Amino acid sequence: MIIHEENGVIYYVGFDEPEDDDLDLILQWKTLPVVSLLYDGPRDLKDAVEKVLNEKGVLVGWGDVFYVKLRTGYDMFNVKVRYKNNVLQSFGKVEDFDEEFGKMVSFFFPDNVVPSEGYVVKIADEQIEISKIPNVIKPVTFDFEQKLYAVTILGQKFLVEEGFHKFLGQVVYVESDMDISPTNFFPDAEMVYKASKGFYIYKDQKLYTPDGKIINTQEPFDITSDGRILQKRYTLKVEGSTFSSTLIGKIKDFLLFASGVIAPIDLSWTMRISGPVVEWCAVGDKLFVLDLSSYLRIIDLKTRKILLENHLPFAWAVATDGNYLYVGLEEKILKLTLEGTIVEEIAGKNFGVWKNGLEIFDESIQVVRSGDVFAILQNGKTKIYADTIHFFEDVKKIRFFEWGIVVVCSNGCWVVNR
């Protein structure tokens, strides 16, 4: 692609060198003055300032400083313009700003004649189309086509542009066709659990069940589909030793403890699979565990067999998108098959994995991983990558469950389906 640029202004874009008529048009545009715009005013009016300058035949690039100081309030504006040794000032109603500012620009540049044609570069789906069109205010205009996506909410379909939208009380980022399921909010709840009968609400050391019962209990770790309460700590008997361990995960009918032990929900047996757990994830009946000694192990929960044991010194994270396994190792990320074979090494110091694959972040970002979903935590705000991207503020903590994610805020809990 050929780009003709001078003093910060693009005069020509084409796939071929400019022909004679293109050169004539470029010369016409080059007769117009070029200024360096120094703007001091409301951000939402900067585009209007540049548009008026262009309409009056003044191009914004690198040239003499054109200083604009603009203040607005109570539907009024006050604007001061300084160019070279001249200063103009005006005020009036905001609705008249374009006209009044245009008069000021014409005072400084009274004889400009805007060429009758220019170039438009249309960009859509990574395809570029360049054409010459009349009635333009800049030599080259870039037109980025805004794509529409179908969003289905409670059976109704809406067409929306890519970007942030608020549905059912929650902000999501739309970048593809998607179904938006209700994001439930539970006021004053301290935690929310889900079982086959519905939601269980925990607050004030009481658990409120879907059928109206109230159970006095400490905050549970989880609740099984049939309503069994799982506590946060258990006393385990493993290989002749008895000790207390914290429950950190539930995978179908199995429990994973921080000490590196797995057991069925009824604790009828136990099996040590690793040292203290750093991170873990699961796909189907396969459990992937990274322990404190940097051992990655793959366990078949049904057969209770360790399928792979791989020592990866300085490994710090593990996650999966269901197709591949990702392991953080020093300043890189290993991409492995679900059988543990390394297929790629990717540069990166921090990451998360969700339905769209791997996302890499700076090491200063706090990322909480949970298999094929993750969250970014920053200053009480949370960005969750799950069925789509969700945003929450005033966040105290988050909990990942097999069925979804609970975001605990100061006034209650949000529930995001997984």
Secondary structure, 3 states (H helix, E strand, C coil): CEEEEECCEEEEEECCCCCHHHHHHHHHHHCCCEEEEEEECCHHHHHHHHHHHHHCCCEECCCEEEEEEEEEECCEEEEEEEECCEEEEEEEEHHHHHHHHHHHHHHHCCCCCCCCEEEEEEEECCEEEEEEEECCCCCEEEEECCCEEEEEECCEEEEEECEEEEECCEEEEECCCEEECCCEEEECCCEEEEECCEEEEEECCEEECCCCCEEECCCCCEECCCCCEECCEEEEEECCEEEEEEEEEEECCEEEECCCEEEECCCCCCEECCCCEEEEEEECCEEEEEECCCEEEEEECCCCEEEEEEECCCEEEEEECCCCEEEEECCEEEEECCCCCEEEEEECCCEEEECCEEEECCCCCEEEEECCEEEEEECCEEEEECCCEEEECCEEEEEECCCEEEEEECCEEEEEEC
